[in-house]
Amino acid sequence: MSAPLLRVKDLTRLYGARVGCRDVSFDLWPGEVMGIVGESGSGKTTLLSCLSARLEPTAGSVQYDVRGQGLTDIYIMGEPRRRMLMRTDWGIVHQNPRDGLRMGVSAGANVGERLMAVGARHYGDIRARADEWLGKVEIESERLDDLPLTFSGGMLQRLQIARNLVTHPRLVFMDEPTGGLDVSVQARLLDLLRRLVTDLNLAAIIVTHDLAVARLLAHRLMVMKNGEVVESGLTDQVLDDPHHPYTQLLVSSVLMP
């Protein structure tokens, strides 16, 4: 069996005496989607920040299979190398797309900048690739030169997805990707995400409080409470036959009228 893409071992982040996350361990395989669920304050966003190199853990390790070099602890590698990893192999989709976009440049430039970060230089090719990716996320070609400020919330999120996926990253981190959107817009975005993850064979880690989102997108699920993983397993198994009382409470609160 090949090595995992990501190996997390005893990951802990403390804020003084308060626990952000504690003793989290798991492997993530190429093409696999891991969902992290729990209520607000459960530690899932802290965990995602540590996994995506935006918040250094207090203890434990996050090892990533850098292409051709095997598993490497991302917090031991140098800052320039880590930043390059974030621009090439990884994508980060924020809950608020304004955090992941440059609002003062055009939609096409937002996508093109990511291509330039990996060495693309031919203007015509960059523009054509940006246009192609706007099409993939259902944004019309005539909006290529429009500023994101003129886009709706759903369009902004789709543009952020295009910006992240245009370079075909191997791993994408998503923080509440459908949060704050209308139900009909959420459904359309979820269909798009599921299709892109499958077509590109992406590995992804998705933080969400919405169990329906987790069921639709995630192969496996981790349930967090007070900074700790209280249950994990295949998504359908966890949601259809929850063992931990907290998971049972989460599931019943969604299913009950």
N, C-alpha and C positions, 0 to 999 in steps of 0.2 A: 504494500500500500504506500502511496506517495505521502510526503510530509504534509502536515497542515499548512495552510496559508498564514494563519495567525495562532499563536499559542500564548495564552494568558495564565499566569501562575501566581496565586495568592495575592492578587492585586488589592491594595489597600490605600485609601486616601482619607486622612484625618484632617479636620479643621479644629486644631486644639484638642479639646476633649470630645468634640462631636464627630461622629462617624459619617463620612460621605459614602464610602463603600468599603467592604472589608472581606478579605480572603476569597476573592472571586477567581475561579479557575475554569477555563474551558479551551477547547480547540475549535477553530473554524476552518472548514475545508473549501477549496476552490469551488465556486458555483453555489455555495450554500448561503442561505439567508437565516440569520439569527435574530429573533425578536426579543426585546427586553421590555417587560411590562411591569407596572406597579403604579400606585397612586403618587400624587405630588409629594415630594420629600422622601421617596423610597430609595433614592440614590442612583436611579437609572441615568440621569443626565451627567452626574459626576463621573460615573463609570464610563460613559461614552466619551467624555472629555479626556479622561486618562487614556483610553484606547486609541484616540485619534491624535495624540501628542499635543493636545492643547492645555493639559493640566498634568504636571508631574506627580506621579503617585508617591505616597509616603513609604510604601514597601511593595515588594513583589515585582514581577516583570511582565513586559509586553514584547513578545518576540514575533517578528514578521519575516516571511520568506522573501527576502530581497532577491530579485531575479538572478538565478544562477549562483547565489551565494549562501543559500540555506537560511535557517532561522537566525535572526540577529535582534538583540534587544534594542528597541528604538530609542531608549533613554541612555544607552551607552554610546551609540553612534553620534557623530558630531552634528551640531545644529545645521550647517549647510546641507549635509546629506539628508537630514530629516526633512528640511524644507523642500528639497528636491523630490523626496518621496511623496510629500503632500501635493505637489504640483503634477506628478506623473502617475504613480501607481494608485493613488488614493483620490477619492472625491468626498466632499462633505456637503450634505444638503441640510441647511438650517431650517428650523421651523418658520422663522421670519426670513423670507427670501431676500429682504433688503440687507441682511447680514452677510449674504453670500454673493451679492451682485455689486457692480459699480453703477450707481444710479445716474451718474453724470455722463456716461458714454452710451452709445447705441446698443441695441440688442445684439446686433452682429458683432460689435466690438467686444461685448462681454464674452461671447463664445470664442471669438478669434484670439483674445488674449491668452486663453488657456492653450491654444495651439502654438502660439508664439513662445510660451514658456517651455515647450518641449522641442523647440528648434525650427518651427515653420517660419518661413520668411517671404514666400511668394504671395503678394497681396491678392492676386486673383484666386489662387488656390485656397487661401484662408477664407476669403469671402464666400467661395463656393461651398466649402465645408460648413461654414456657419449657417448658410442658407439651407443646406441639406439637413442640418440638425434642428433648425427651427421647424422644418417640415416634420421631422420625426416626433417632435413634441407638440405638434398641431398648432403652430404659430405660422400665419400666412407670410409668404415671401415679402409682401409689401410692407411688413412691419420691421424688416431687417435694419433699417436706418432710424427707426423710432427709438426714443429714450424709454427706458423701463418705467419712468415716472408716469407715462401715459398708459401703462398696462394695468389690468385688473389683478386682484390677488392670485387667482388661479393661473393667469398667464405668467405672472412673476415667478411662481413656483415652477412652472414648466420651463421657463427660461433658465432658472437656476439649475434645473436638472440637465438641460442641454449643455450648459457651461461646464458641468462636472463630468459628463459622460463623453464629451466629444473626443477626448484623448484615450478612450477605452481603458479606464482604470481597472485594476483587478479587485479592488475593495472599495466599497462606498459606505460611509457612515451617514445615517439619516436620523435627524432629531425631530420627531413629530411632523413628518412631511406633509400630512393633511390637516394639521391643526389650524383652527381659525377659518377654515373654508366652509362654504355652504355644502349641504349634503350632496346635492347633485354635482357640484364641482369636485368634491372629495371622490365620488364614485368614478368620475372620468379620470381623475389623476391616478387613482389606484389601479385602474385598468392599464393605464399607460406605464406605470412603474412595473407592474407584473410582467408586461410584455417585454419591456426593455431589459429587465433583470434576466429573463429567460433567454432572449435573443442574444445578449452579449455575454451570457454565462458569468454574470457578476457574482462575487461574494458580497454580502451586505450585512450590516448590523443596523437594526431599526429599533429606535426607542419610541414607544407609544403608550398612551394610557388606554387606547381603544383596542379592545380585544378582537373586534371585527377586522381591523386593519392587520393585526398580528396573524389572525387565521388565514387571511387572504394572501399575505406576502411571505410569511416566515415558515421555514421547514422545521426549525426547532425554536423553543421558547425558554426564556429564563424569567422567573417571577421574583421580583425584589421587594423586600420590606425592611425598613430601617437599615438600609445599606447592605443587606445580606441577601444572597440568593436562597430562597426558601424552597423552590421547586424548579426542576428543569426537565426537559424531555422533548419528544416529538410534539409539535404544536397541537395536533388533534388529540393526542393522548392526554396532554396537560389540560386542555380545555373541556374535553368530554368526560374525563375521569380524574378530576383534581384530587390530590391526596392531602395537601397541606390545608389547614383550616382557612388561612388567609387567601389561598388560591380559590377555595370553595366559595368564600365570601365575594371575591371579585367576580367570579363567574355568575353566581346567583344574583348579584346586584345588577348585572347586565341583562340576564334572562328574565328576571321577574318584572311584571308589568308595573 
